[in-house]
């Protein structure tokens, strides 16, 4: 009786072949960066510019004197001491690439993948070939 049971158990086992893997290169057709937009807010001091009491002219000497006076005035005054100045929020937007959509062709077929880096003119790809077994679902 044990001899008859052994062949039926052996028929239920399925041998799965390992993948046949090789590497090749595909031609890159187009690379499109995918951006992330970041918004940063920081406080900056904004001062109202009032006209000079001395009626400063447009001569070169008066501009130099005004620049020196402004520079010395900034060093001597503490932040927030000028009533004409106030802190205001300033928003800035930054865009940075976070990924790349890559269109490429391999053996006449076109593909698209999202990659972390720009691959350049050619893309190294992994080619895997396995036989289709009858009765297994197609993915």
C-alpha positions in Angstrom: 0.0 0.0 0.0 2.8 2.4 0.7 4.2 1.9 -2.8 1.0 3.2 -4.4 0.9 6.3 -2.2 4.4 7.5 -3.0 3.9 8.4 -6.8 0.8 10.5 -6.0 2.7 12.6 -3.5 5.5 13.2 -6.0 3.1 14.4 -8.7 1.8 17.2 -6.4 5.2 18.8 -6.1 5.9 21.6 -8.6 9.4 22.5 -9.5 9.9 26.3 -9.9 12.8 27.3 -12.0 15.0 30.1 -10.9 14.9 33.3 -12.9 17.2 33.9 -15.8 18.5 37.4 -15.1 20.8 39.6 -17.2 21.6 43.3 -17.4 21.4 45.5 -20.5 21.1 49.1 -21.4 18.0 51.0 -22.7 18.0 54.3 -24.7 16.6 57.2 -22.6 14.1 59.2 -24.6 13.1 61.9 -22.1 13.7 62.8 -18.5 11.2 65.0 -16.6 12.0 66.2 -13.1 9.3 65.9 -10.4 9.5 68.9 -8.1 8.6 69.4 -4.5 7.6 73.0 -3.6 8.6 74.2 -0.2 7.6 77.4 1.5 9.8 79.0 4.1 8.8 82.0 6.2 11.3 84.2 8.1 11.1 87.5 9.9 12.9 90.4 8.3 13.2 94.0 9.6 11.6 96.5 7.3 12.2 100.2 7.8 10.2 103.2 6.3 12.5 105.5 4.4 11.9 109.1 5.2 13.4 112.0 3.3 16.5 113.6 4.7 16.1 116.7 6.8 19.2 118.3 5.3 17.7 118.0 1.8 20.6 115.9 0.6 21.6 116.7 -3.0 22.6 114.3 -5.8 26.3 115.0 -5.7 28.7 112.2 -5.2 30.0 113.7 -1.9 26.5 113.9 -0.4 25.8 110.2 -1.4 29.1 109.1 0.3 28.3 111.1 3.4 24.8 109.6 3.5 26.1 106.1 3.1 28.7 106.6 6.0 26.0 108.2 8.2 23.6 105.2 7.5 26.4 102.7 8.2 27.4 104.3 11.5 23.8 104.8 12.5 23.1 101.1 12.1 26.1 100.0 14.2 25.2 102.3 17.1 21.5 101.6 17.2 20.1 98.4 18.7 17.6 96.3 16.8 14.0 97.5 17.3 15.2 100.9 18.6 14.1 102.8 15.5 10.3 103.4 15.6 10.2 103.4 11.8 11.3 99.8 11.6 9.2 96.7 12.2 9.6 92.9 11.8 7.5 91.5 8.9 7.1 87.9 7.8 8.6 87.2 4.3 7.6 84.0 2.5 9.9 82.4 -0.1 9.2 79.4 -2.3 11.8 76.8 -3.1 11.5 74.1 -5.7 13.7 71.1 -5.6 13.7 67.9 -7.7 12.7 64.8 -5.7 12.5 62.3 -8.5 12.7 61.9 -12.3 10.1 60.4 -14.7 12.2 58.6 -17.3 10.9 57.5 -20.7 13.1 54.9 -22.3 13.0 52.3 -25.1 14.3 48.8 -25.1 14.1 46.4 -28.1 11.4 48.6 -29.7 9.1 48.9 -26.7 8.7 52.1 -24.7 8.6 52.2 -20.9 8.3 54.8 -18.2 9.8 54.6 -14.7 10.2 57.1 -11.8 13.8 57.1 -10.6 15.6 58.9 -7.8 18.4 60.2 -10.1 18.7 61.4 -13.7 20.2 58.4 -15.6 21.7 60.4 -18.5 21.5 59.1 -22.1 21.2 55.4 -21.3 19.7 53.4 -18.5 21.0 50.1 -17.1 18.0 47.7 -16.8 17.5 44.3 -15.3 16.0 41.8 -17.8 14.4 38.7 -16.3 13.0 35.8 -18.3 10.9 33.0 -16.7 8.7 30.5 -18.5 5.0 30.9 -18.2 3.5 27.8 -16.5 0.0 26.7 -17.6 -2.6 27.3 -15.0 -0.9 30.2 -13.2 -2.6 33.6 -13.2 -1.1 36.3 -15.6 0.0 39.4 -13.8 
